[in-house]
Amino acid sequence: MNKYVNTSGRLSVMLLAAFALQPTETIAKDFNTSCPQGATCDYTNAVATWQYAMHCEGGARLNVLTAKYGTSTASRSCLEYVSSLCSGKSSCLLTFSNASCGGDPAPGASKFGSATVSCGSTTSTPNPTPTNPPPSTSGLTAQMFANPTLSGSPAVTKAVSQVNFALGSGSPDPAIPADNFSMRVTGSFVANETGAHVFYLTLNDGARMTFNGEQVINQWSDGYARTRQFSRNLEAGKSYPLTIEYYERGGTSELKLAYSTTTVSRTIVPAARFSATVDSPPTTPNPDPVPTTPPTGQITLKGNKIYDKAGARIIARGPEITMADRGTLAVIDEMANAGANAMRVLLTLDAINGMTPAIFDEFLAKASSRRMLVWVSLYTWDENRNHVIGDALGGGNFYNLQAPSGTGTCSHATPAPCYLAVWQRPWLKNLINKYRANVIVDAAQEYIGRAAADTEAGQREWAEAAKVNLRFFRSQGYTNPLEFMTSFQGRDLYAIVKYGPEIRALDTVKVDGDAQTMFGWQAYWGTSNRYYNEWQGRLFYGSGAVLETARAFHDIVTQQSFPIQIGLDNYPGDTNLEYRQLIDQAAIDSLSWLWWDYRNGGVDCPVSGSQCRDYVVRSPNGFAGAKPLSP
């Protein structure tokens, strides 16, 4: 379907003949000056492009393992790049351009790296496959249908070693049409290590997947090539039944299942990890599962949804506010009367504001009585008084607090440990536990790190900090759901998708096997220069792609195996006039969002004024359409 493509205009090489490639060929070259054997290269504008013609029975791929763009002042690493596979074709063009990995830092800059070019199985011409051999006794069984609805008897049933179909405009079998077909793959995954496993299903057009009896992916709709992922903690030696159902409507066709663990980098799941023997048959999943045994009186997370203490699903809509004086108590009634069922509150710590645990308690009691969900954060602002915390809240200079052991150093440059020093205070622990029926803990506010936030190093730094915070909160006895605001002051959705499963795998608090960890994403992407849309588009889909914010809601946020709370606003340089489209899309996809911020008796809309305020508060897709928590 509609794929993103590199629009640089630099891929203009024509190959004249195919060549026989060994099953694996490793290349280590200067991308800019030396053309790998068997390839035709173009170095226009200091951009290296390799193209191979290949002939492989099981398909061919090019993995760029490492690529560094270096000058005297800067360098960056390239993420793994995997080309389309082309199975059984006598002349398959396989292309890699270093522009696909983030572009050229400067004309003439050197580009060093290594890559692996490999055939899926052998270089020989494939033999015809019998149309209906008996199902496999090991590995996977694929049932293929000459219709897009899995209807009737399969036209073909055969054993497959992997879920690794990249057919282009072709067909998976001569008995199956190139368009309007469907397929069901069944078997089981056999873990060979204990711990977190992340699975990645790439699909074009639609697919859905159950794993160990639970529906983990449901993208049953036409679309371009996209990847959905989920994570599970597995036990070595145990088999986990799986079923993947897929259909192709028209255009190009692709279905791949990859995985990664703490010891295995992301790769297509090898044949050795599959078996037709399962421990127990899969069960029909509940499309909107409700926790069966939630902790008594606590907000819980199940899949990518949030539930209240009675097991009713919450779709949160409300503002973000600062609790800095007792007058804020009246705001709760204003918001609830407008229909809001949620809010993020920043508890102000500064001594000059005179806040006490009793006032914060009064605030949460009021929110609870109005049946609201509350994300609780901490806040300090009084630089003139050196950020001194009120005595009733434990005192101390915020940026000179003693950080909890193993969490780093508390300072202006690294404030995360400073917040943790306050979170370990007994008054705050008691407060959060008392109102656990209404509270999600903001366990990582807008993260500030040392590495550049828009780099892979910055994303990894955020992920490691989130792990530290997660361990801290659980060690302190917090059982509430924890939310981790993503990197780049909350803007980096890709970091959530990439590292979210890895972070959640460390959570020791679970409900029906689901980690009680979620993430926050500030969808403030509506800048005039389209920086965030282009940056995130490139990360998700490759060079030249632009990711529209509303599309990110539908195609990315909804497909994760954990909840993502969205932040919206109407500030110049942020979401601006895009806010209405995003609110409507969030309603379509049943996503939770919070508005920044609430002041002077209403939501703050600096750009669009009353028109914006009316839509946020009074429209059915805004606060007015929210449903309060169960009594």
JOBELDA-V182396 format. One record per residue. N is the residue number from 0. OMEGA is omega in degrees with one decimal (* if undefined). NEAR is the number of other ideal C-beta (glycine too) atoms within 12 Angstrom. D_FIRST is the distance of its C-alpha to the first C-alpha in Angstrom with 1 decimal. Layout:
n & omega & near & d_first
N & OMEGA & NEAR & D_FIRST
N & OMEGA & NEAR & D_FIRST
This chain:
n & omega & near & d_first
0 & -171.5 & 23 & 0.0
1 & -179.3 & 19 & 3.8
2 & 170.0 & 25 & 5.9
3 & 179.1 & 27 & 9.6
4 & 174.5 & 21 & 11.8
5 & -176.8 & 28 & 15.6
6 & -175.9 & 18 & 17.0
7 & -179.9 & 23 & 20.5
8 & -175.0 & 16 & 20.9
9 & -177.0 & 28 & 22.8
10 & -170.5 & 30 & 20.8
11 & -176.4 & 19 & 22.7
12 & 177.0 & 25 & 24.4
13 & 176.3 & 14 & 24.6
14 & -175.6 & 24 & 25.7
15 & -176.3 & 11 & 28.1
16 & 175.7 & 15 & 28.4
17 & 175.5 & 23 & 27.3
18 & -179.4 & 27 & 29.7
19 & -178.9 & 20 & 30.6
20 & 175.0 & 33 & 29.8
21 & -176.1 & 20 & 31.8
22 & 175.4 & 22 & 30.1
23 & 176.8 & 20 & 30.3
24 & -179.6 & 30 & 31.3
25 & -174.6 & 21 & 32.1
26 & 172.5 & 33 & 32.3
27 & -172.2 & 18 & 34.3
28 & 165.3 & 29 & 34.4
29 & -173.2 & 23 & 34.9
30 & -169.4 & 39 & 31.5
31 & -171.1 & 30 & 33.1
32 & -174.9 & 16 & 35.8
33 & -177.5 & 19 & 35.2
34 & -179.7 & 21 & 32.5
35 & -179.6 & 31 & 31.9
36 & 177.1 & 18 & 33.1
37 & -178.3 & 25 & 30.8
38 & 168.8 & 31 & 28.4
39 & -171.2 & 25 & 28.3
40 & 177.1 & 31 & 28.5
41 & -177.9 & 28 & 28.3
42 & -179.1 & 28 & 30.2
43 & 175.6 & 20 & 29.7
44 & 177.8 & 21 & 30.7
45 & 176.8 & 26 & 31.6
46 & -178.5 & 35 & 28.0
47 & 175.5 & 42 & 27.8
48 & 176.1 & 39 & 24.9
49 & 170.9 & 43 & 25.0
50 & 177.9 & 32 & 23.3
51 & 165.0 & 38 & 24.2
52 & -170.3 & 28 & 23.8
53 & 178.4 & 41 & 23.9
54 & -176.6 & 32 & 24.7
55 & 179.8 & 39 & 24.4
56 & -174.6 & 27 & 24.4
57 & 179.8 & 31 & 22.8
58 & -178.7 & 40 & 20.4
59 & 179.2 & 45 & 21.2
60 & 176.0 & 39 & 20.6
61 & 176.5 & 42 & 22.1
62 & 173.5 & 31 & 23.4
63 & -172.2 & 38 & 25.1
64 & 177.3 & 27 & 27.7
65 & 174.8 & 29 & 29.6
66 & -178.4 & 38 & 29.5
67 & 176.5 & 26 & 32.0
68 & -171.5 & 31 & 32.2
69 & 166.9 & 25 & 35.9
70 & 180.0 & 17 & 38.5
71 & -174.1 & 9 & 41.9
72 & -174.5 & 10 & 40.8
73 & 171.9 & 16 & 37.4
74 & 177.1 & 23 & 35.0
75 & 179.8 & 29 & 31.7
76 & -179.8 & 24 & 29.9
77 & 175.1 & 37 & 26.4
78 & 178.1 & 28 & 24.2
79 & 178.6 & 30 & 23.0
80 & -178.9 & 32 & 20.2
81 & -179.1 & 36 & 18.4
82 & 171.6 & 34 & 16.6
83 & 173.1 & 34 & 14.0
84 & 178.4 & 38 & 16.1
85 & -169.8 & 36 & 16.7
86 & 170.9 & 36 & 18.9
87 & -178.7 & 34 & 21.6
88 & -175.0 & 28 & 20.7
89 & 179.7 & 21 & 23.7
90 & -176.0 & 20 & 22.4
91 & 179.3 & 36 & 19.6
92 & -178.8 & 29 & 19.3
93 & -168.0 & 44 & 19.5
94 & 168.0 & 38 & 19.6
95 & 172.9 & 46 & 21.1
96 & 178.7 & 42 & 22.3
97 & 173.0 & 44 & 24.7
98 & 179.3 & 37 & 23.1
99 & -176.2 & 38 & 20.2
100 & 171.6 & 35 & 22.9
101 & 174.7 & 32 & 24.1
102 & -175.0 & 28 & 25.5
103 & -176.2 & 33 & 29.0
104 & -179.3 & 24 & 31.9
105 & 178.3 & 20 & 34.2
106 & 177.0 & 16 & 34.6
107 & 179.8 & 16 & 36.2
108 & -179.3 & 27 & 35.8
109 & -178.1 & 26 & 35.8
110 & -176.7 & 41 & 32.9
111 & 177.6 & 25 & 33.8
112 & 177.1 & 36 & 31.9
113 & -178.3 & 24 & 31.2
114 & 174.7 & 36 & 28.3
115 & 173.5 & 30 & 27.8
116 & -174.5 & 39 & 26.1
117 & 170.0 & 31 & 26.0
118 & 179.8 & 33 & 25.2
119 & 178.1 & 34 & 24.1
120 & -175.2 & 27 & 27.2
121 & -180.0 & 22 & 29.1
122 & -177.9 & 27 & 29.0
123 & 178.1 & 16 & 30.2
124 & -175.2 & 16 & 28.5
125 & 173.3 & 21 & 27.2
126 & 176.8 & 10 & 29.4
127 & 180.0 & 13 & 28.1
128 & 175.5 & 23 & 27.4
129 & -174.0 & 14 & 29.4
130 & -176.2 & 17 & 27.4
131 & 174.1 & 19 & 29.1
132 & 178.2 & 17 & 31.1
133 & 179.2 & 12 & 32.7
134 & -177.3 & 22 & 30.9
135 & 171.3 & 24 & 31.4
136 & 173.4 & 14 & 34.5
137 & -177.6 & 21 & 32.9
138 & -174.3 & 28 & 29.5
139 & 174.3 & 40 & 26.6
140 & 178.6 & 34 & 26.1
141 & 171.6 & 40 & 22.8
142 & -175.8 & 34 & 22.8
143 & -174.1 & 39 & 20.1
144 & 179.1 & 29 & 19.7
145 & 176.6 & 29 & 18.8
146 & -176.1 & 21 & 17.3
147 & -172.4 & 27 & 14.7
148 & -179.3 & 19 & 17.7
149 & -173.6 & 27 & 19.8
150 & 174.9 & 16 & 22.4
151 & 178.7 & 12 & 25.6
152 & 178.8 & 14 & 26.6
153 & 175.7 & 28 & 24.3
154 & -179.0 & 26 & 24.1
155 & 170.7 & 30 & 24.3
156 & -177.5 & 28 & 25.9
157 & 177.0 & 29 & 26.3
158 & 173.3 & 27 & 27.1
159 & -176.6 & 38 & 24.6
160 & -178.1 & 30 & 25.9
161 & 168.4 & 33 & 23.0
162 & -170.2 & 42 & 19.6
163 & -177.7 & 37 & 18.0
164 & 170.9 & 43 & 15.2
165 & -166.4 & 37 & 12.9
166 & -173.6 & 35 & 12.5
167 & 177.0 & 27 & 10.1
168 & -177.0 & 20 & 10.0
169 & -175.7 & 27 & 13.2
170 & 178.4 & 26 & 14.9
171 & -178.0 & 39 & 16.9
172 & -179.5 & 32 & 20.0
173 & -179.5 & 20 & 21.5
174 & -175.2 & 21 & 22.2
175 & 178.2 & 33 & 18.6
176 & -180.0 & 26 & 16.1
177 & 178.3 & 21 & 13.0
178 & 176.6 & 25 & 11.0
179 & 172.4 & 21 & 12.4
180 & 178.1 & 38 & 14.2
181 & -173.1 & 36 & 15.3
182 & 173.9 & 43 & 17.5
183 & 179.1 & 34 & 20.3
184 & -178.9 & 44 & 21.7
185 & 178.9 & 33 & 25.2
186 & 175.5 & 38 & 28.0
187 & 176.6 & 33 & 29.4
188 & 179.8 & 44 & 29.3
189 & -178.8 & 31 & 32.7
190 & 175.7 & 32 & 33.5
191 & 172.5 & 23 & 35.8
192 & 179.4 & 20 & 36.8
193 & 178.9 & 17 & 37.7
194 & -175.3 & 22 & 35.9
195 & 173.6 & 30 & 32.6
196 & 175.7 & 39 & 29.4
197 & -179.9 & 39 & 26.0
198 & -177.5 & 39 & 23.0
199 & 178.1 & 35 & 19.4
200 & 176.6 & 41 & 16.6
201 & -171.6 & 39 & 13.2
202 & 174.6 & 42 & 10.4
203 & 18.3 & 36 & 6.8
204 & -169.4 & 35 & 6.9
205 & 177.6 & 36 & 10.5
206 & 170.9 & 43 & 13.8
207 & -172.7 & 32 & 17.4
208 & 169.4 & 41 & 20.3
209 & -179.0 & 34 & 24.1
210 & -179.0 & 38 & 26.5
211 & 176.6 & 31 & 30.2
212 & -178.2 & 25 & 29.9
213 & 175.2 & 29 & 28.1
214 & -175.6 & 30 & 24.5
215 & 178.5 & 41 & 23.2
216 & 176.3 & 37 & 19.4
217 & 179.4 & 28 & 17.9
218 & -174.3 & 35 & 14.2
219 & -178.4 & 25 & 13.9
220 & 176.8 & 22 & 11.2
221 & 177.6 & 23 & 7.6
222 & 177.7 & 32 & 5.7
223 & 176.8 & 29 & 4.6
224 & 178.0 & 38 & 7.2
225 & -176.8 & 38 & 10.5
226 & 175.4 & 35 & 14.0
227 & -175.5 & 41 & 16.5
228 & 174.5 & 39 & 20.2
229 & -179.2 & 39 & 23.6
230 & 176.4 & 37 & 27.1
231 & 170.4 & 33 & 30.1
232 & -175.1 & 29 & 33.6
233 & -177.5 & 32 & 34.3
234 & -178.5 & 19 & 37.5
235 & 177.3 & 17 & 38.1
236 & -178.2 & 15 & 38.6
237 & 178.1 & 24 & 37.1
238 & -179.1 & 27 & 34.3
239 & -177.3 & 35 & 31.6
240 & 177.8 & 29 & 29.8
241 & 173.8 & 44 & 26.0
242 & 175.0 & 38 & 23.5
243 & 175.1 & 46 & 19.7
244 & -170.2 & 34 & 17.9
245 & 170.7 & 40 & 14.3
246 & 176.1 & 37 & 12.2
247 & -179.6 & 42 & 9.2
248 & -178.5 & 27 & 8.4
249 & -178.4 & 20 & 6.7
250 & -178.7 & 22 & 5.2
251 & -174.2 & 30 & 5.8
252 & -178.6 & 43 & 7.9
253 & 174.0 & 39 & 9.9
254 & -178.7 & 45 & 12.9
255 & 173.8 & 40 & 15.8
256 & 177.9 & 44 & 19.0
257 & 176.7 & 31 & 21.1
258 & 172.8 & 38 & 24.3
259 & 175.2 & 27 & 27.0
260 & 178.4 & 29 & 30.7
261 & -179.2 & 19 & 33.6
262 & -177.1 & 15 & 34.3
263 & 174.5 & 22 & 30.9
264 & -176.5 & 19 & 28.4
265 & -179.2 & 27 & 24.7
266 & 174.2 & 27 & 23.8
267 & -179.5 & 35 & 22.1
268 & -177.0 & 40 & 24.5
269 & -178.1 & 23 & 26.9
270 & -177.4 & 25 & 28.2
271 & -177.9 & 17 & 31.6
272 & -178.9 & 35 & 30.3
273 & 174.5 & 38 & 29.3
274 & 176.7 & 30 & 31.8
275 & 179.7 & 26 & 31.7
276 & -178.1 & 22 & 34.8
277 & 179.5 & 27 & 34.3
278 & -179.8 & 20 & 37.0
279 & -177.8 & 13 & 36.2
280 & 177.2 & 16 & 33.7
281 & 177.6 & 27 & 30.9
282 & 178.4 & 16 & 31.6
283 & -175.2 & 12 & 29.5
284 & 170.9 & 21 & 28.5
285 & -175.1 & 19 & 29.4
286 & 179.4 & 17 & 26.3
287 & -169.1 & 18 & 28.5
288 & 178.1 & 28 & 31.2
289 & 178.6 & 25 & 34.5
290 & -178.2 & 31 & 36.8
291 & 180.0 & 15 & 39.5
292 & 179.7 & 16 & 42.1
293 & 173.7 & 32 & 41.5
294 & -174.6 & 25 & 44.4
295 & 172.4 & 15 & 47.0
296 & -175.3 & 22 & 46.4
297 & 168.6 & 34 & 43.5
298 & -180.0 & 48 & 40.0
299 & 176.4 & 42 & 37.5
300 & 176.7 & 43 & 33.9
301 & -173.4 & 35 & 31.9
302 & 179.4 & 34 & 28.3
303 & -177.4 & 40 & 26.7
304 & 178.8 & 36 & 29.3
305 & -178.6 & 42 & 32.9
306 & 177.0 & 39 & 35.8
307 & -173.0 & 37 & 39.3
308 & 179.1 & 28 & 42.5
309 & -179.6 & 21 & 42.4
310 & 177.3 & 26 & 38.9
311 & -178.9 & 25 & 37.2
312 & 177.6 & 31 & 33.9
313 & 167.6 & 40 & 34.2
314 & -167.9 & 35 & 31.6
315 & 172.1 & 47 & 33.6
316 & 179.6 & 42 & 34.1
317 & -177.2 & 48 & 37.0
318 & 168.9 & 46 & 38.4
319 & -177.1 & 41 & 39.5
320 & 176.5 & 42 & 43.2
321 & 177.4 & 30 & 46.1
322 & -174.1 & 40 & 49.1
323 & 177.7 & 28 & 51.9
324 & -176.0 & 22 & 54.7
325 & 178.2 & 20 & 55.8
326 & -179.9 & 19 & 54.7
327 & 179.6 & 32 & 51.1
328 & -178.9 & 27 & 52.1
329 & -179.1 & 20 & 52.0
330 & -179.4 & 35 & 48.4
331 & 178.6 & 35 & 47.4
332 & 179.0 & 19 & 48.8
333 & -178.2 & 27 & 47.3
334 & -178.5 & 44 & 43.8
335 & 178.4 & 32 & 44.2
336 & 177.2 & 19 & 45.7
337 & 177.3 & 32 & 42.6
338 & -177.8 & 29 & 40.5
339 & 177.9 & 44 & 39.3
340 & -176.8 & 38 & 39.1
341 & 174.3 & 43 & 38.6
342 & 166.4 & 47 & 39.5
343 & 179.5 & 46 & 39.8
344 & 175.6 & 44 & 43.4
345 & 180.0 & 34 & 44.7
346 & -176.1 & 43 & 48.2
347 & -174.9 & 33 & 50.4
348 & -170.0 & 44 & 52.7
349 & -175.8 & 33 & 54.9
350 & -175.5 & 26 & 58.6
351 & -179.9 & 20 & 59.0
352 & 174.4 & 30 & 56.9
353 & 179.8 & 21 & 59.2
354 & 179.1 & 38 & 56.6
355 & 174.7 & 25 & 57.8
356 & -179.7 & 26 & 56.3
357 & 178.7 & 18 & 58.0
358 & 176.6 & 28 & 56.2
359 & 177.4 & 41 & 52.8
360 & 178.8 & 25 & 53.8
361 & 179.7 & 24 & 54.6
362 & -178.9 & 40 & 51.3
363 & 176.2 & 36 & 49.3
364 & 178.1 & 22 & 51.7
365 & 178.7 & 29 & 51.0
366 & 178.5 & 38 & 47.2
367 & -179.7 & 30 & 47.7
368 & 177.5 & 20 & 49.8
369 & 173.5 & 32 & 47.1
370 & -179.2 & 29 & 44.6
371 & 171.2 & 47 & 42.3
372 & -175.1 & 50 & 40.2
373 & 166.8 & 48 & 41.3
374 & -176.5 & 47 & 39.7
375 & 177.2 & 45 & 42.8
376 & 176.6 & 37 & 42.9
377 & -173.6 & 42 & 45.9
378 & 170.7 & 33 & 46.9
379 & -173.4 & 36 & 49.6
380 & -164.5 & 21 & 50.2
381 & -178.9 & 23 & 53.9
382 & -178.6 & 14 & 54.1
383 & 178.9 & 10 & 57.5
384 & 172.8 & 17 & 59.0
385 & 174.4 & 18 & 57.1
386 & 178.2 & 31 & 54.8
387 & -179.7 & 25 & 57.7
388 & 178.9 & 38 & 56.7
389 & -179.0 & 31 & 58.9
390 & -178.9 & 16 & 61.6
391 & 179.9 & 21 & 60.7
392 & 176.0 & 35 & 57.2
393 & 175.1 & 27 & 58.8
394 & 179.1 & 20 & 59.5
395 & 173.6 & 25 & 58.8
396 & -169.5 & 25 & 57.1
397 & -174.5 & 36 & 53.3
398 & 174.6 & 28 & 52.5
399 & -179.7 & 20 & 55.5
400 & 176.0 & 34 & 54.9
401 & -178.4 & 22 & 55.2
402 & 175.6 & 28 & 51.7
403 & -177.4 & 26 & 51.4
404 & 175.5 & 16 & 51.8
405 & -177.2 & 14 & 48.8
406 & 179.9 & 33 & 46.7
407 & -177.6 & 28 & 47.6
408 & 177.1 & 22 & 49.8
409 & 179.2 & 25 & 50.1
410 & 174.7 & 21 & 50.0
411 & -177.8 & 18 & 48.6
412 & -179.7 & 14 & 46.2
413 & -173.7 & 24 & 45.1
414 & -175.3 & 31 & 45.7
415 & 178.8 & 41 & 43.7
416 & 177.5 & 32 & 46.8
417 & 177.3 & 34 & 48.9
418 & -179.6 & 43 & 46.9
419 & 178.0 & 38 & 47.3
420 & 177.2 & 35 & 51.0
421 & -179.3 & 43 & 51.2
422 & 179.4 & 41 & 48.9
423 & -180.0 & 28 & 51.5
424 & -173.4 & 29 & 54.3
425 & -177.3 & 16 & 55.7
426 & -178.2 & 28 & 55.6
427 & 175.5 & 37 & 51.8
428 & -178.0 & 26 & 51.2
429 & -179.0 & 19 & 53.4
430 & -177.8 & 37 & 51.8
431 & 178.3 & 42 & 48.2
432 & -179.3 & 26 & 49.4
433 & -175.9 & 23 & 51.4
434 & -178.1 & 35 & 48.3
435 & 176.5 & 33 & 45.7
436 & -176.2 & 35 & 44.8
437 & -166.3 & 42 & 43.4
438 & 163.4 & 44 & 42.5
439 & -177.2 & 46 & 39.6
440 & 173.6 & 47 & 40.9
441 & -169.5 & 40 & 39.3
442 & 177.0 & 43 & 39.7
443 & 179.1 & 45 & 38.3
444 & -172.0 & 38 & 38.5
445 & -167.8 & 33 & 36.8
446 & 174.6 & 38 & 37.2
447 & 179.8 & 28 & 39.1
448 & -178.2 & 32 & 39.1
449 & 179.7 & 20 & 40.5
450 & 177.6 & 23 & 37.4
451 & -171.9 & 20 & 35.2
452 & -176.6 & 27 & 32.8
453 & 177.3 & 26 & 29.7
454 & 176.2 & 27 & 30.2
455 & 178.0 & 29 & 29.4
456 & 178.0 & 20 & 33.2
457 & 178.0 & 29 & 33.3
458 & 179.3 & 37 & 30.6
459 & 178.2 & 26 & 32.5
460 & 176.6 & 29 & 35.8
461 & -178.0 & 44 & 34.5
462 & 179.7 & 36 & 33.4
463 & 176.9 & 29 & 36.8
464 & 177.9 & 37 & 38.6
465 & 178.2 & 41 & 36.7
466 & 177.9 & 31 & 37.9
467 & -178.8 & 32 & 41.4
468 & -179.5 & 40 & 41.3
469 & 178.8 & 38 & 40.0
470 & -179.7 & 26 & 42.8
471 & -175.9 & 32 & 45.3
472 & 179.8 & 39 & 44.5
473 & 178.0 & 26 & 44.6
474 & 179.6 & 22 & 47.8
475 & 175.5 & 30 & 49.3
476 & 176.3 & 20 & 48.8
477 & 176.2 & 36 & 46.0
478 & 178.4 & 32 & 44.1
479 & 167.7 & 44 & 42.1
480 & 179.0 & 52 & 38.3
481 & 174.0 & 44 & 37.7
482 & 177.9 & 47 & 35.2
483 & 174.4 & 48 & 34.3
484 & -172.3 & 42 & 33.2
485 & -177.8 & 43 & 30.8
486 & 178.8 & 45 & 31.6
487 & -178.7 & 33 & 31.9
488 & 174.7 & 26 & 33.9
489 & -173.4 & 40 & 31.3
490 & -167.0 & 38 & 28.3
491 & 177.8 & 44 & 26.5
492 & -178.0 & 42 & 23.9
493 & 179.5 & 38 & 22.6
494 & 177.7 & 44 & 26.1
495 & -177.1 & 49 & 26.1
496 & -176.3 & 38 & 22.9
497 & -171.7 & 33 & 24.2
498 & -178.0 & 38 & 27.9
499 & 179.9 & 45 & 28.0
500 & -180.0 & 36 & 28.2
501 & 178.8 & 35 & 30.7
502 & -177.5 & 39 & 32.9
503 & -178.3 & 42 & 32.8
504 & -179.0 & 33 & 33.9
505 & -175.7 & 33 & 37.3
506 & 179.4 & 36 & 38.0
507 & 177.5 & 19 & 41.0
508 & -177.1 & 33 & 40.8
509 & 173.4 & 25 & 38.4
510 & -176.4 & 31 & 38.1
511 & 178.2 & 23 & 37.1
512 & -178.4 & 28 & 35.7
513 & 175.7 & 36 & 33.7
514 & -179.3 & 37 & 34.7
515 & -179.4 & 39 & 36.1
516 & 176.7 & 47 & 34.2
517 & -175.9 & 48 & 31.6
518 & 177.9 & 49 & 30.4
519 & -179.5 & 48 & 30.6
520 & 175.5 & 45 & 28.2
521 & -175.3 & 38 & 29.5
522 & -178.7 & 47 & 26.6
523 & -173.0 & 35 & 28.7
524 & -170.5 & 41 & 25.9
525 & 179.8 & 32 & 26.6
526 & -176.8 & 21 & 28.7
527 & -179.2 & 14 & 29.1
528 & 174.6 & 12 & 28.0
529 & -174.6 & 20 & 24.7
530 & -175.0 & 21 & 25.9
531 & 179.7 & 37 & 24.6
532 & -179.1 & 30 & 21.1
533 & 179.7 & 25 & 20.9
534 & -178.6 & 33 & 22.7
535 & 175.1 & 37 & 20.7
536 & 179.1 & 28 & 17.3
537 & -179.2 & 31 & 18.5
538 & -176.7 & 37 & 19.7
539 & -168.4 & 36 & 16.6
540 & 177.7 & 32 & 13.9
541 & -175.1 & 37 & 16.0
542 & 177.4 & 33 & 18.0
543 & -178.3 & 23 & 17.2
544 & 175.9 & 31 & 15.0
545 & -176.8 & 25 & 16.6
546 & 176.1 & 34 & 16.4
547 & -173.4 & 27 & 17.6
548 & -179.7 & 40 & 20.2
549 & 177.9 & 31 & 19.3
550 & 176.7 & 33 & 15.7
551 & 176.1 & 41 & 17.6
552 & -169.5 & 34 & 19.6
553 & -172.1 & 26 & 16.8
554 & -175.4 & 33 & 14.4
555 & -175.5 & 39 & 17.2
556 & -176.5 & 41 & 20.6
557 & -173.9 & 31 & 20.1
558 & 178.7 & 41 & 18.6
559 & -178.8 & 41 & 21.7
560 & -179.7 & 41 & 24.6
561 & -179.0 & 42 & 27.1
562 & 171.2 & 43 & 27.9
563 & 176.1 & 43 & 27.2
564 & -172.3 & 45 & 29.4
565 & 173.6 & 49 & 28.3
566 & 179.5 & 44 & 30.7
567 & 173.5 & 51 & 30.6
568 & 180.0 & 37 & 33.0
569 & -176.5 & 36 & 33.8
570 & 174.6 & 26 & 35.4
571 & 179.3 & 16 & 35.3
572 & 176.6 & 20 & 32.9
573 & -175.4 & 32 & 31.0
574 & 170.2 & 39 & 28.9
575 & -175.4 & 26 & 31.2
576 & 178.8 & 24 & 29.9
577 & -170.0 & 34 & 26.6
578 & -175.5 & 42 & 28.5
579 & 177.7 & 28 & 28.1
580 & -178.1 & 26 & 24.3
581 & 176.6 & 42 & 24.4
582 & 179.6 & 40 & 27.1
583 & -179.7 & 24 & 25.2
584 & 177.5 & 30 & 22.0
585 & 177.4 & 40 & 24.4
586 & 178.7 & 28 & 25.9
587 & -175.2 & 19 & 22.7
588 & 178.2 & 28 & 21.9
589 & -179.3 & 27 & 25.7
590 & 178.7 & 38 & 26.1
591 & 178.6 & 46 & 29.5
592 & 176.8 & 48 & 30.4
593 & -175.9 & 49 & 33.7
594 & 174.7 & 47 & 34.8
595 & -9.6 & 36 & 36.8
596 & -175.5 & 30 & 39.5
597 & 179.2 & 35 & 42.4
598 & 177.0 & 22 & 45.6
599 & 174.8 & 14 & 48.3
600 & 179.1 & 18 & 47.5
601 & 177.6 & 27 & 43.8
602 & -174.6 & 45 & 40.4
603 & 178.9 & 29 & 40.4
604 & -174.9 & 34 & 38.3
605 & -175.6 & 23 & 39.7
606 & -169.4 & 22 & 37.3
607 & 171.6 & 24 & 36.9
608 & -172.2 & 16 & 40.1
609 & 178.5 & 17 & 41.0
610 & 177.3 & 18 & 37.8
611 & -178.2 & 31 & 35.9
612 & 179.6 & 29 & 38.5
613 & -176.8 & 22 & 38.5
614 & -179.5 & 31 & 34.8
615 & -172.3 & 45 & 34.8
616 & -166.8 & 34 & 37.9
617 & -176.9 & 23 & 38.1
618 & 177.8 & 25 & 34.7
619 & 178.6 & 18 & 33.4
620 & 178.3 & 29 & 30.6
621 & -178.0 & 35 & 33.2
622 & -173.5 & 40 & 36.4
623 & -178.9 & 24 & 37.6
624 & -177.9 & 27 & 34.9
625 & -180.0 & 39 & 35.6
626 & -178.8 & 25 & 37.4
627 & 177.0 & 30 & 40.4
628 & 178.3 & 36 & 40.9
629 & 178.2 & 23 & 42.9
630 & * & 12 & 46.7
